[in-house]
């Protein structure tokens, strides 16, 4: 007789805190329709696990060694878009929320969320839906509900960082940028370092590509 049991949602947990992973493991292993198929402690480990295990859902922390969760999510979406990534993090700020959304995350849940909320988001993500916990949904409603609010390109950047990025995309050197914005060369270097970090780019050339794709610098 054929097995008619429903398919279980295959989940990979990615977090550099061992105790937190153990807690998630205990929770997921107690749920009948969920199967914990692996764990990873870094972004690089997560990429290897996704390639080898093909999970339905990845529960992804943001701050991790070697490759953060947002960059790892972007790589996962490029390599295996069928996998859904749910951010599970302590960060409730708009910068990390929008960065996660831009990277392709289908859910964003705070680590203080209860088990019911977490499982609801995991199950929705496995079905191809995008779902955010109540606390995050409130932030999104507040942000987009104000008609005066306009979402800028790269919302994780400050206004000054966007100005610097536009000048970078126009091909100006650090010295010219410093002169035009009346900033010290060191301040310009700090802004550029922050831009690279927030956009998860490796160098100036990649930053220029990202900026021009967004219509900046023309």
C-alpha positions as CSV (number, residue, x, y, z in Angstrom):
1,X,0.0,0.0,0.0
2,X,1.4,3.4,-1.0
3,X,2.5,5.8,1.7
4,X,0.0,8.6,1.9
5,X,1.7,10.5,4.7
6,X,2.1,14.2,3.9
7,X,5.6,15.4,3.0
8,X,7.5,17.0,5.8
9,X,9.1,20.4,5.5
10,X,12.9,20.0,5.4
11,X,14.6,22.7,7.5
12,X,18.2,23.8,7.8
13,X,19.2,25.9,10.9
14,X,22.0,28.4,10.5
15,X,23.2,30.2,13.7
16,X,26.6,30.6,15.2
17,X,25.3,30.2,18.8
18,X,25.4,26.6,19.7
19,X,22.8,26.8,22.5
20,X,20.3,28.6,20.3
21,X,20.7,26.0,17.6
22,X,20.1,23.2,20.2
23,X,16.9,25.0,21.3
24,X,15.7,25.2,17.7
25,X,16.6,21.5,17.2
26,X,14.5,20.4,20.2
27,X,11.6,22.5,18.9
28,X,11.7,21.3,15.3
29,X,12.2,17.7,16.2
30,X,9.0,17.8,18.2
31,X,6.9,18.9,15.2
32,X,5.4,16.1,13.2
33,X,5.3,17.9,9.8
34,X,8.9,19.4,10.1
35,X,12.2,17.5,9.5
36,X,15.4,19.1,10.8
37,X,18.0,18.0,8.1
38,X,21.0,19.9,9.2
39,X,22.7,22.7,11.1
40,X,25.4,25.2,10.2
41,X,27.3,27.8,12.3
42,X,28.6,30.1,9.5
43,X,27.4,31.5,6.2
44,X,29.9,29.5,4.2
45,X,28.7,26.3,6.0
46,X,25.1,27.2,5.1
47,X,25.9,27.5,1.4
48,X,27.5,24.1,1.4
49,X,24.7,22.5,3.3
50,X,22.1,24.0,1.0
51,X,23.9,22.6,-2.0
52,X,24.2,19.2,-0.4
53,X,20.9,18.8,1.4
54,X,18.4,21.0,-0.7
55,X,16.3,22.1,2.3
56,X,12.8,23.6,1.8
57,X,13.5,26.3,4.4
58,X,16.6,27.8,5.9
59,X,16.3,29.5,9.3
60,X,19.1,32.1,9.0
61,X,20.8,34.3,11.6
62,X,22.1,37.6,10.3
63,X,25.4,38.1,12.2
64,X,27.8,35.2,11.7
65,X,31.5,34.7,11.0
66,X,32.9,34.7,7.5
67,X,29.7,35.5,5.6
68,X,26.7,37.2,7.2
69,X,23.1,35.9,6.8
70,X,22.0,38.6,4.3
71,X,25.0,37.9,2.0
72,X,24.4,34.1,2.4
73,X,20.7,34.5,1.6
74,X,21.6,36.4,-1.6
75,X,24.0,33.5,-2.7
76,X,21.3,30.9,-1.8
77,X,18.7,32.7,-3.9
78,X,21.1,32.8,-6.9
79,X,22.1,29.1,-6.5
80,X,18.9,27.5,-5.4
81,X,15.9,29.9,-5.5
82,X,13.5,27.0,-4.6
83,X,14.8,27.2,-1.1
84,X,13.0,29.7,1.2
85,X,15.1,31.7,3.7
86,X,13.6,32.9,6.9
87,X,15.6,35.4,8.9
88,X,15.6,34.6,12.6
89,X,17.4,37.4,14.4
90,X,17.6,39.8,17.3
91,X,17.6,42.8,14.9
92,X,14.3,44.6,14.6
93,X,15.8,47.7,12.8
94,X,14.5,48.8,9.4
95,X,18.0,48.5,7.8
96,X,18.4,44.8,8.4
97,X,14.7,44.2,7.6
98,X,14.9,45.8,4.2
99,X,18.3,44.3,3.5
100,X,16.9,40.9,4.2
101,X,13.9,41.5,1.9
102,X,16.1,42.8,-0.9
103,X,18.3,39.7,-0.5
104,X,15.2,37.5,-1.1
105,X,14.2,36.4,2.4
106,X,10.6,35.2,2.6
107,X,10.2,35.7,6.3
108,X,11.7,37.7,9.2
109,X,11.1,36.6,12.8
110,X,12.6,38.0,15.9
111,X,14.4,35.5,18.2
112,X,12.0,36.4,21.0
113,X,9.0,35.2,19.0
114,X,7.0,32.3,20.4
115,X,7.0,28.8,18.8
116,X,3.6,29.2,17.2
117,X,4.7,32.3,15.3
118,X,8.0,30.8,14.2
119,X,6.3,27.6,12.9
120,X,3.6,29.6,11.1
121,X,6.3,31.6,9.2
122,X,8.3,28.4,8.4
123,X,5.2,26.6,7.0
124,X,4.2,29.7,4.9
125,X,7.7,30.0,3.5
126,X,7.7,26.3,2.5
127,X,4.5,27.0,0.6
128,X,6.1,29.8,-1.4
129,X,4.5,32.6,0.7
130,X,6.2,35.6,2.2
131,X,5.3,36.0,5.8
132,X,6.6,38.2,8.6
133,X,6.0,37.9,12.4
134,X,3.5,40.4,13.9
135,X,6.2,42.7,15.3
136,X,7.8,42.9,11.9
137,X,4.5,43.3,10.1
138,X,3.7,46.3,12.3
139,X,6.9,47.9,11.3
140,X,6.2,47.4,7.6
141,X,2.6,48.7,7.9
142,X,3.9,51.8,9.7
143,X,6.6,52.4,7.2
144,X,4.6,51.9,4.0
145,X,1.3,53.3,5.5
146,X,2.6,56.9,5.6
147,X,2.0,58.4,2.1
148,X,4.8,60.9,2.7
149,X,7.3,58.0,3.1
150,X,9.4,57.2,0.1
151,X,11.6,54.1,0.1
152,X,15.0,55.2,-1.2
153,X,17.3,52.9,-3.1
154,X,19.5,51.0,-0.7
155,X,17.4,51.9,2.4
156,X,20.2,50.5,4.7
157,X,22.4,53.4,3.7
158,X,22.4,56.7,5.4
159,X,21.6,59.9,3.3
160,X,25.3,60.8,3.4
161,X,26.3,57.2,2.3
162,X,23.9,57.4,-0.6
163,X,25.5,60.7,-1.7
164,X,29.0,59.1,-1.6
165,X,27.7,56.1,-3.5
166,X,26.3,58.3,-6.3
167,X,29.6,60.0,-6.7
168,X,31.4,56.7,-6.7
169,X,29.0,55.5,-9.4
170,X,29.9,58.6,-11.4
171,X,33.5,57.6,-11.3
172,X,34.9,60.2,-9.0
173,X,38.0,59.5,-6.8
174,X,38.0,59.7,-3.0
175,X,39.8,63.0,-3.2
176,X,37.2,64.6,-5.4
177,X,34.4,63.1,-3.3
178,X,36.0,64.6,-0.2
179,X,36.2,68.0,-1.9
180,X,32.7,68.0,-3.3
181,X,31.1,67.0,0.0
182,X,33.4,69.0,2.2
183,X,34.6,65.9,4.1
184,X,38.0,64.7,5.2
185,X,39.6,61.9,3.2
186,X,39.4,59.7,6.3
187,X,35.6,60.3,6.6
188,X,35.1,59.5,3.0
189,X,37.1,56.2,3.4
190,X,34.9,55.4,6.5
191,X,31.7,56.0,4.5
192,X,32.9,53.8,1.6
193,X,33.8,51.0,4.0
194,X,30.3,51.2,5.5
195,X,28.8,51.2,2.0
196,X,30.7,48.1,1.1
197,X,29.7,46.4,4.3
198,X,26.0,47.3,4.1
199,X,25.7,46.4,0.4
200,X,27.7,43.2,0.9
201,X,30.1,44.1,-2.0
202,X,33.8,43.3,-2.2
203,X,35.1,46.3,-3.9
204,X,34.5,49.7,-5.7
205,X,33.7,48.0,-9.0
206,X,31.0,45.9,-7.5
207,X,29.5,48.9,-5.7
208,X,29.4,50.8,-9.0
209,X,27.6,48.0,-10.7
210,X,25.0,47.8,-7.9
211,X,24.5,51.5,-7.9
212,X,24.1,51.8,-11.7
213,X,21.7,48.9,-11.8
214,X,19.6,50.9,-9.3
215,X,19.7,54.0,-11.6
216,X,22.2,55.9,-9.5
217,X,25.2,57.8,-10.9
218,X,23.9,58.4,-14.4
